Amino acid sequence: MIDKEKLEKMFSMGIVIVAMVFAVVALVRLYMAVDSLIGIWFSYRYTPIFQALFSVAVLAVSVYVIKVMMGKK
Protein backbone atom coordinates (compact mmCIF):
# COMPACT_ATOMS: atom_id res chain seq x y z
CA MET A 1 0.00 0.00 0.00
CA ILE A 2 1.24 3.49 -0.86
CA ASP A 3 1.29 5.95 2.01
CA LYS A 4 -0.36 9.37 1.76
CA GLU A 5 2.91 11.37 1.54
CA LYS A 6 4.24 9.28 -1.33
CA LEU A 7 0.93 9.58 -3.19
CA GLU A 8 0.92 13.37 -2.74
CA LYS A 9 4.51 13.60 -3.95
CA MET A 10 3.71 11.52 -7.05
CA PHE A 11 0.64 13.66 -7.77
CA SER A 12 2.65 16.87 -7.40
CA MET A 13 5.35 15.51 -9.71
CA GLY A 14 2.68 14.62 -12.28
CA ILE A 15 1.30 18.16 -12.15
CA VAL A 16 4.82 19.57 -12.66
CA ILE A 17 5.42 17.28 -15.65
CA VAL A 18 2.12 18.30 -17.27
CA ALA A 19 2.94 21.98 -16.69
CA MET A 20 6.38 21.51 -18.25
CA VAL A 21 4.86 19.88 -21.34
CA PHE A 22 2.45 22.82 -21.69
CA ALA A 23 5.36 25.24 -21.27
CA VAL A 24 7.40 23.52 -24.00
CA VAL A 25 4.42 23.57 -26.39
CA ALA A 26 3.85 27.26 -25.64
CA LEU A 27 7.52 28.07 -26.24
CA VAL A 28 7.53 26.26 -29.58
CA ARG A 29 4.38 28.09 -30.67
CA LEU A 30 5.86 31.42 -29.53
CA TYR A 31 9.06 30.74 -31.48
CA MET A 32 7.07 29.95 -34.63
CA ALA A 33 4.86 33.03 -34.18
CA VAL A 34 7.85 35.36 -33.76
CA ASP A 35 9.46 33.76 -36.81
CA SER A 36 6.31 34.48 -38.83
CA LEU A 37 6.18 38.04 -37.52
CA ILE A 38 9.74 38.62 -38.67
CA GLY A 39 8.67 37.56 -42.15
CA ILE A 40 5.76 40.02 -42.04
CA TRP A 41 7.46 43.03 -40.47
CA PHE A 42 10.74 43.06 -42.38
CA SER A 43 11.54 43.14 -46.06
CA TYR A 44 12.23 39.75 -47.62
CA ARG A 45 15.85 40.79 -48.14
CA TYR A 46 16.43 41.30 -44.40
CA THR A 47 14.30 38.43 -43.09
CA PRO A 48 17.19 35.91 -42.87
CA ILE A 49 19.30 38.40 -40.90
CA PHE A 50 16.59 38.99 -38.30
CA GLN A 51 15.75 35.27 -38.13
CA ALA A 52 19.41 34.53 -37.45
CA LEU A 53 19.60 37.21 -34.76
CA PHE A 54 16.44 35.87 -33.13
CA SER A 55 17.81 32.32 -33.22
CA VAL A 56 21.07 33.45 -31.64
CA ALA A 57 19.15 35.25 -28.89
CA VAL A 58 17.06 32.13 -28.19
CA LEU A 59 20.21 30.01 -28.12
CA ALA A 60 21.91 32.41 -25.71
CA VAL A 61 18.94 32.37 -23.33
CA SER A 62 18.76 28.57 -23.55
CA VAL A 63 22.45 28.15 -22.75
CA TYR A 64 22.12 30.55 -19.81
CA VAL A 65 19.11 28.68 -18.40
CA ILE A 66 20.88 25.34 -18.77
CA LYS A 67 23.99 26.74 -17.08
CA VAL A 68 21.91 28.07 -14.17
CA MET A 69 20.02 24.80 -13.80
CA MET A 70 23.23 22.75 -13.85
CA GLY A 71 24.75 25.05 -11.23
CA LYS A 72 21.91 24.32 -8.81
CA LYS A 73 22.80 20.63 -8.63
Steps between C-alpha positions, in 0.01 A plus 500: 500500500624849414505746787335842475827700478633291213169530314499879545859523379420292190193714428701821537770364269233411243362854513852641449560271201170602338582868558844453344348337191259794465791742542704328227202505261443869575867581440501319166185683391648833614820432305301421185279808545799733542661340195185572298487856631856558385393394152209746511670801657828503309580508132569161344862604448558551874287213631789248522711749697229559760416128517866426568519768769184366663637145491826613658308680775291188570815288507670740741203496738482120478869458580467740794199313641677166463811640669292633791311173537821295495652730762216427742589131518 
